[in-house]
Amino acid sequence: MLDVFTPDVLNALWQGTRVTLGLTVLASVFGLGLGLVAALGRLSRLGPLRLLAGIYIEIFRGTPLLVQLFFLFFALPQLTKVTLPPFQTAVIGLSLFAGAYAAEVIRAALLSVPRGQAEAASALGLKPTQVLRLVLVPQAARIAVPGLGNQFIGLLKDSSLASVITVTELLLTTRGIVSSNYQPVPMYFAVGVIYFVLSNAAAWVFRRMEHRLARPYAVAR
């Protein structure tokens, strides 16, 4: 089996892994931003904002990611006459998908912060933006980290769907290797191991982050 994993094969797997990680990290960052905006929209007192945020969340949570990627890559260029490269299209699609789920995680975390915290901060003279930034978000972040961590791990695996729009991430790279060396068993086993290692590494990072954020709230013994 060792002769299957030649330096060229290992280098190709590494390049595919880098693309997968790049997709996941970029989509997570942009998705987190979209999710925060959508969550605040859902919590807004303005009806139009709540409606727009709700429509966005329901559309992208209620349709398969694969359909969304196909629409962005094949249908959207026909409607807008604007064609984006596959990688950028995948980042946009994954970000929109991730943002819809992150919005509900963030909204639930913000609602879990006791209402008295915001009222006390307002009584001290803080502006609404300061209350959000200094009081609500820090406390909500501790609650949201587990859910966002699960979403990151799911997005890491969902990024393999980008192969259908010709993004040469880990899965498509492996399919190309298999088509040339005809060794599907060791190659796909290796891909499974890579995803397993990446997922568990991400889980460890988010556990550390969760413990770090929870430290100020730990009860002194």
N, C-alpha and C positions, 0 to 999 in steps of 0.2 A: 504493500500500500504506500510505502514511503516514496516509491518512484512516481506516484501520481502527483504528489505535492512538490513539484519542481519549483525552483526560484521564480520562474515566470508565473506559475499558478499562484504561489503565495503572494507575489506582488499584485496580481490581478485581484485576489481576494482582499488584500489590504486596501487597494484603491476603491473597490466596491464598498468596503466597510466605511471608508472615509465619506463617501457620498451618502451612505445611509445615515451616518451620524450628522452630517451637515444638514440633510433634509430634516431630521428629527429636531435638532437644536433650533434651526431657523423657524420651523413651523411651531415649535413650542413657545419661542419668544414672541413671535407675531401673534400666535393664538392666545397667549396670555394677555397681551395688550388688547386684542379684540374682545376677549372674554371679560376683562375689567370694564371696558366701555359698555358692552352689552349688559353686564350685570347692573351697572349704574343706571343704564337706560330702563331696565326692568323695575328698578327701585325708585325711579323718578316720579315726581308728582305730575309731570306733564304727560297727558294721555298719548299724544303722537309719538313721543319718545318710547313709552312703554310698548306701543303698538309696533313700532319699527324693530325694536329689540326683540320682541316676541316673535315677529315674522322671521327674522334672521335665525333665531335659535331653533324654531320649529322646522324650518326648511332644511337646515344642515344637520339637525339631529334626526329628521324624519326620512331622509333619503340616503341610500348607500354611498359610501365614499367613492367606490368605483364609478358609479354613475356621475358623481360630481366631477371626477377627474376627466372622464370622457367628454362631459359637456364643456369643461373649460378648454380642453385640448382640441376637440373637433368642432363643436357647435359654436362656441363663442367667437372664434375667428371669422366664421361666416356671417355672424350678426354684427360684429364691430369692425371687421376688416383689419384687425390687429392680431398678429400671430406672435406668441411668446415662445422662447425656447422651452424644451421639455422640463428642464430643471426648475426654471422660474414658475412654470405652470404648476408643477408638483408642489412647490413651496406655497403658492397661493392656495391651491386646493386643500392641502393639509392644514394650513393656517386657518382657513375658514371653518373647516371641519372641527379642528381642535378648539377654536374660539367658542363655538356653540356649546360644547360640553364644559369648557372652563367657565363660561358665564354662569352656569347653574351651580358649579362648585363654589365660585366666588360669591354669588348671591346668597347661597345658604350660609357661607362663613360669615358674611357681613350681618345677616339677620341673627346669627347666633350670639353676636356681641350684645351684652345687656344694654337696653335702651338708655338706662341711666348714665352710661359712660358718655354718650353723645350729649345728653342733656347737661351733665356736669361740665363738660368741656365748653359748651355754648354759654353756660352761666359764667364761666371764667373769662368770657370775651373772645373766644376763638372764632374765627370765621368758618363757614361751612367747609371750605376747601382744607383748612387747617385741621378741623375735626376729622375729616376723612383721612388726611395724610398722616396725622400725628397720633390719632386715637383709634380709629376704626380699622384701618388697613394693618397696622402692626399686630393687633389682636386677631384679626381675621386671618392673617397669613399663617399663624400657628395652626389654625383649624383647617385651613385649605390645603396645606402641604401634603397630607396623605392622599387626598383625592387627586391633586395635581400630579403627584408622583405616579399614581396608577395610570393617569392619562398619558404621561410621558412614556411609560413603558409600553402602553398600548399603541401609542403613535410610532414608537420605534419599530414595532412589528407591522403596523399598518403601512409604513413607508414602503414596504415591499410591493404594494399595489402600484407604486409609481413606475414599475417596470412595464405596465401595460401602455404607458405613453412614452416608451423608449428611454426612460431615465436609466442609465447604467449603474444602478445601485447594486447592492450585494446579490440579490436574487437573479437579476438579469445578467450580471457578470458571471455568476455560476452557471446559468443556463448556456451561456456562450462557451464556457470552458467544457461543459459536458458534451456539447455538440462537436467538439474537436477531439476530446480524449475518450469519449464513450465510457466514462466511469461515474455513473449517476450516484451509486451507493456511497462511496467515500466523499464525494463532493457535497451532496446534500446533507450528509451527516455532519460534515465540517461546518456547513452553513447553520445547521441547527445549533451546534456548539457555540458558534460565534454569537448568534442571537441570544442564547442562554447566558453566556458570559456578560454580554452588554446589558441585558435586562437585570441581572443580579447586581452588576456594578451600579446601575442607576438606582436600584432599590436601596442599596447600601448608602449611596449619597443622600437620598431623600430621607432615609432614617436618621442619618447624622444631622441633617438640616432640621428635621422635626425635633430631635432632642435638644439641639442648640436653641431653637426658638422657644421651646417649652421651659428652658432652664430658669428664666426670670420668674416663671409662674409656679415653680416647684415649691411645695410647702416645706419650710424649714423643719428639720427633725431635731 
